[in-house]
Amino acid sequence: MLKVRRSKLYTWWFGWYSRRQFRRYFNTVQVFMPPGVQEMVSSTPVVFFANHAYWWDGFWSQLCNEEFFRQNLYIIIEYQQLSKHRFFTRLGAFSLDRTRPRSIPETLRYAANLLASESDRQNALWIFPQGKLEHVDTRPIVFYRGTASIVSQVLEKTSGIYLVSVVSRIEYLNEQKPDLFLSFREPRLVVPSAYPGSDALTEYMRKMTEEHLDELRNKIIRGTFDGSRIVVRGTPSINRRVEDLGRFLRLGKERN
């Protein structure tokens, strides 16, 4: 297993680099964020569980952490991918190898220990329980039970843990570049006395993700972006530059 080797310098560089990439490839990055998400008690760890539809998922988790939380971010990446890009361990990533089933319990224990460790910042794990990239509209979504196992082990060490649903969707709207939409839901605090069991918790997260994705899709279809916050605005695309040039030339003719 590849473990976390966090570096402040790498984290700073990646934050700068990822914002640059978002500005280059997207028109906007917009986030729907209920107030309660930023009001979590920092001494209680949190798991952000998300759908896994895009290559960009690891990038925007870091972006949201910098923009909204400033937590100790941890993220699970498949061993085959992380072994090719080991610098992600400098950002809080560690590996899970599904080709070696006997190694998975060790990874889940490692994740639980990270979340339960003492820190002056909130410990946060970003996880994609689908375990692989799937189209954003794939139904039914299938979740592995590893996330629920991590929650169970954390509850053996702490008094509670938050679960927060996060979903993403990329759409082409009125610009040459697409828009990236991210949506959070209110945290659910799970305590030891109310742990529902692995199967029930996995099913709760799965259903929550499907409902959350449908809600975000409908907002985009209706164009109801009230309450969203633009955290990154992209550089002008070709169509916007052409439109700006046309307006400039027309203005010049009117003055003459």
BATOR-22483 format. One record per residue (C-alpha): residue number from 1; z, x, y. Coordinates in nm, 4 decimals. Each point is the difference from the previous one (the first is absolute). Layout:
   i        z        x        y
 NUM        Z        X        Y
...
//
This chain:
   i        z        x        y
   1   0.0000   0.0000   0.0000
   2  -0.0849   0.1210   0.3485
   3   0.3023  -0.0440   0.2243
   4   0.0485  -0.0372   0.3748
   5  -0.0054   0.3212   0.2053
   6   0.0213  -0.1520   0.3470
   7  -0.1112   0.2045   0.2998
   8   0.0455  -0.1073   0.3635
   9  -0.2996   0.2076   0.1026
  10  -0.2301  -0.1597  -0.2599
  11   0.1322  -0.3450   0.0917
  12  -0.0723   0.0570   0.3697
  13  -0.3490   0.1326  -0.0753
  14  -0.0831  -0.2896  -0.2326
  15   0.1185  -0.2534   0.2575
  16  -0.2355   0.1522   0.2568
  17  -0.2852   0.0271  -0.2489
  18   0.0320  -0.3554  -0.1379
  19   0.0006  -0.1570   0.3471
  20  -0.3121   0.1976   0.0801
  21  -0.1659  -0.1320  -0.3160
  22   0.0983  -0.3578   0.0769
  23  -0.1464   0.0287   0.3497
  24  -0.3203   0.1411  -0.1464
  25  -0.0587  -0.2528  -0.2783
  26   0.1597  -0.3237   0.1242
  27  -0.0391  -0.2238   0.3014
  28   0.3713  -0.0820  -0.0041
  29   0.3020   0.0202  -0.2252
  30   0.1990  -0.3196   0.0541
  31   0.3469  -0.0722  -0.1400
  32   0.1844  -0.3307  -0.0448
  33   0.3701   0.0908   0.0040
  34   0.2815  -0.2626  -0.0096
  35   0.3044   0.1124   0.2029
  36   0.2295   0.0134  -0.3026
  37  -0.1919   0.2875  -0.1584
  38   0.1163   0.2410   0.2702
  39   0.3542  -0.1371  -0.0087
  40   0.0836   0.1151  -0.3523
  41   0.3316   0.1813  -0.0452
  42  -0.0950   0.3681  -0.0149
  43   0.2615   0.0833  -0.2656
  44  -0.1699  -0.2381  -0.2446
  45  -0.3130   0.1354  -0.1716
  46  -0.3268  -0.1917   0.0038
  47  -0.3043  -0.0371  -0.2228
  48  -0.3264  -0.0969   0.1684
  49  -0.2261  -0.1479  -0.2696
  50  -0.3678  -0.0370   0.0845
  51  -0.3379  -0.0950  -0.1394
  52  -0.2272   0.2933  -0.0854
  53  -0.3563  -0.0665   0.1130
  54  -0.1014   0.2957   0.2156
  55  -0.0211   0.3773   0.0048
  56   0.1861  -0.0176   0.3337
  57   0.3281  -0.1352  -0.1414
  58   0.1865   0.3305   0.0051
  59  -0.1103   0.0610   0.3568
  60   0.1205  -0.3257   0.1511
  61   0.3402   0.0151  -0.1687
  62   0.0643   0.3251   0.1874
  63  -0.1353  -0.1549   0.3210
  64   0.2341  -0.2996  -0.0245
  65   0.2967   0.2225  -0.0735
  66  -0.0642   0.1998   0.3160
  67  -0.0747  -0.3032   0.2148
  68   0.2807  -0.2328  -0.1066
  69   0.2662   0.1575  -0.2198
  70   0.0546   0.3786  -0.0011
  71   0.1350  -0.0228  -0.3549
  72   0.0102   0.2512  -0.2821
  73  -0.3348  -0.1044  -0.1446
  74  -0.0701   0.0403  -0.3707
  75  -0.3158  -0.1070  -0.1772
  76  -0.1082   0.0038  -0.3655
  77  -0.3489   0.1348  -0.0750
  78  -0.1714   0.0273  -0.3372
  79   0.0402   0.3507  -0.1433
  80  -0.3746   0.0549  -0.0361
  81  -0.0500  -0.0648   0.3716
  82   0.3081   0.1790   0.1285
  83  -0.0794   0.3122  -0.2053
  84  -0.3276   0.0258   0.1946
  85   0.1687  -0.0521   0.3382
  86   0.3421   0.1563  -0.0387
  87   0.0563   0.0226   0.3747
  88   0.1003  -0.3688  -0.0167
  89   0.3256   0.1149  -0.1636
  90   0.0755   0.1531   0.3418
  91  -0.0155  -0.3523   0.1445
  92   0.2339  -0.1675  -0.2510
  93  -0.2316  -0.0656  -0.2963
  94   0.0873   0.0485  -0.3658
  95  -0.1985  -0.0688  -0.3144
  96  -0.0085  -0.2527  -0.2810
  97  -0.2099   0.0737  -0.3078
  98  -0.0987  -0.3142  -0.1924
  99  -0.1867   0.2116  -0.2557
 100   0.3398   0.1338  -0.1102
 101   0.2140  -0.3147  -0.0499
 102   0.3069   0.2029  -0.1015
 103   0.0064   0.1609   0.3451
 104   0.0149  -0.3308   0.1883
 105   0.3786  -0.0617  -0.0370
 106   0.0651   0.3415   0.1553
 107  -0.2171  -0.0900   0.2988
 108   0.1751  -0.3363   0.0450
 109   0.3430   0.1684  -0.0123
 110  -0.1186   0.2554   0.2536
 111  -0.1169  -0.2775   0.2339
 112   0.3317  -0.1838  -0.0317
 113   0.1972   0.3165   0.0730
 114  -0.2049   0.0651   0.3138
 115   0.0626  -0.3514   0.1263
 116   0.3721   0.0126  -0.0774
 117   0.0593   0.3448   0.1522
 118   0.2107   0.0346   0.3144
 119  -0.1946   0.0447   0.3228
 120   0.0283  -0.0622   0.3722
 121  -0.3337  -0.1837  -0.0243
 122  -0.0980  -0.2962  -0.2124
 123  -0.1543   0.0987  -0.3327
 124  -0.3282  -0.1837  -0.0538
 125  -0.2316  -0.0091  -0.3003
 126  -0.3576  -0.1216   0.0432
 127  -0.1428  -0.1139  -0.3299
 128  -0.3189  -0.1693  -0.1231
 129   0.1050  -0.1856  -0.3174
 130  -0.3609  -0.0750  -0.1031
 131  -0.0204   0.3667  -0.0942
 132  -0.3711   0.0233   0.0795
 133  -0.2532  -0.0953   0.2647
 134  -0.1183  -0.3595  -0.0337
 135  -0.2038  -0.2246   0.2265
 136   0.2146  -0.1698   0.2615
 137  -0.0965  -0.3474  -0.1298
 138   0.0643   0.0717  -0.3688
 139   0.2022  -0.2837  -0.1530
 140   0.2299  -0.0088  -0.1775
 141   0.1570   0.3229   0.1191
 142   0.1709   0.1943  -0.2802
 143   0.3111   0.2045   0.0815
 144   0.1659   0.2647  -0.2154
 145   0.3765  -0.0397  -0.0471
 146   0.0897   0.3480   0.1227
 147   0.0975  -0.1218   0.3469
 148   0.2536  -0.2432  -0.1449
 149   0.1406   0.2798  -0.2172
 150   0.0483   0.2177   0.3088
 151   0.1792  -0.2850   0.1788
 152   0.2279  -0.0527  -0.3002
 153   0.0958   0.3677  -0.0110
 154   0.0625   0.0142   0.3754
 155   0.2344  -0.2987  -0.0277
 156   0.2113   0.1988  -0.2479
 157   0.0670   0.2490   0.2813
 158  -0.0008  -0.2096   0.3196
 159   0.1121  -0.3392   0.1293
 160  -0.3520  -0.1244   0.0689
 161  -0.3669   0.0731   0.0581
 162  -0.2650  -0.1647   0.2151
 163  -0.3384  -0.1130  -0.1297
 164  -0.2791  -0.0397   0.2561
 165  -0.3480  -0.1335  -0.0725
 166  -0.2840   0.1812   0.1781
 167  -0.3676  -0.0880  -0.0356
 168  -0.3196   0.1445   0.1439
 169  -0.3528  -0.1236   0.0578
 170  -0.3068   0.1636   0.1544
 171  -0.2583  -0.2231   0.1666
 172  -0.3150   0.0420   0.2075
 173   0.0228  -0.2371   0.2955
 174  -0.1680   0.0505   0.3381
 175  -0.0465   0.3757  -0.0107
 176  -0.1971   0.2570  -0.1958
 177   0.3297   0.1422  -0.1237
 178   0.2338  -0.2100  -0.2146
 179   0.3513  -0.1099   0.0959
 180   0.2993   0.0819  -0.2183
 181   0.2632  -0.2746  -0.0148
 182   0.3514   0.0624  -0.1326
 183   0.2610  -0.2698  -0.0453
 184   0.3722   0.0253  -0.0786
 185   0.2328  -0.2759  -0.1123
 186   0.3734  -0.0419   0.0580
 187   0.2169   0.2239  -0.2201
 188   0.1711  -0.1419  -0.3071
 189   0.3395   0.1568  -0.0675
 190   0.0716   0.0346  -0.3722
 191   0.3628   0.0617  -0.1019
 192   0.1366   0.0907  -0.3450
 193   0.1534  -0.3430  -0.0637
 194  -0.3314  -0.1748   0.0722
 195  -0.2430   0.2325  -0.1761
 196  -0.2354  -0.2462  -0.1752
 197  -0.1221   0.2347  -0.2739
 198  -0.3081   0.2158  -0.0327
 199  -0.2480  -0.2687  -0.1012
 200   0.1122  -0.2520   0.2621
 201   0.0004   0.2561   0.2803
 202  -0.3459   0.1281  -0.0953
 203  -0.1332  -0.3569  -0.0026
 204   0.1612  -0.0668   0.3397
 205  -0.1721   0.3039   0.1510
 206  -0.3322  -0.0882  -0.1579
 207   0.0035  -0.3572   0.1308
 208   0.1226   0.1133   0.3400
 209  -0.2890   0.2465   0.0267
 210  -0.2603  -0.2607  -0.0946
 211   0.1390  -0.2515   0.2516
 212   0.0303   0.2666   0.2666
 213  -0.3591   0.1161  -0.0508
 214  -0.1288  -0.3572   0.0214
 215   0.1989  -0.0539   0.3196
 216  -0.1455   0.3137   0.1590
 217  -0.3549  -0.0915  -0.1061
 218   0.0364  -0.3456   0.1567
 219   0.1292   0.1482   0.3256
 220  -0.3066   0.2243   0.0188
 221  -0.2388  -0.2850  -0.0831
 222   0.1548  -0.2177   0.2711
 223   0.0215   0.2884   0.2446
 224   0.3706  -0.0643   0.0606
 225   0.1273   0.3437   0.0932
 226   0.2969  -0.1176   0.2099
 227   0.2984   0.2226  -0.0666
 228  -0.2046   0.2923  -0.1286
 229   0.0407   0.3418   0.1559
 230  -0.2853   0.2465   0.0349
 231   0.1466   0.3369  -0.1010
 232  -0.3297   0.1904   0.0017
 233  -0.3125  -0.0752   0.2020
 234  -0.3140   0.1723  -0.1228
 235  -0.2445   0.2069   0.1967
 236  -0.3009  -0.2031   0.1230
 237  -0.2549  -0.0728  -0.2731
 238  -0.3753   0.0287   0.0571
 239  -0.0437  -0.3681   0.0819
 240   0.2773   0.0157   0.2612
 241  -0.1485   0.3112   0.1568
 242  -0.3425  -0.1636   0.0215
 243   0.1529  -0.3109   0.1585
 244   0.1925   0.2117   0.2518
 245  -0.3161   0.1943   0.0857
 246  -0.1924  -0.3254   0.0505
 247   0.2660  -0.1320   0.2365
 248  -0.0029   0.3292   0.1910
 249  -0.3805  -0.0081   0.0422
 250   0.0030  -0.3646   0.1104
 251   0.2707   0.0768   0.2530
 252  -0.2072   0.2894   0.1333
 253  -0.3041  -0.2258   0.0478
 254   0.2078  -0.2625   0.1792
 255   0.1290   0.2616   0.2453
 256  -0.3541   0.1179   0.0720
//
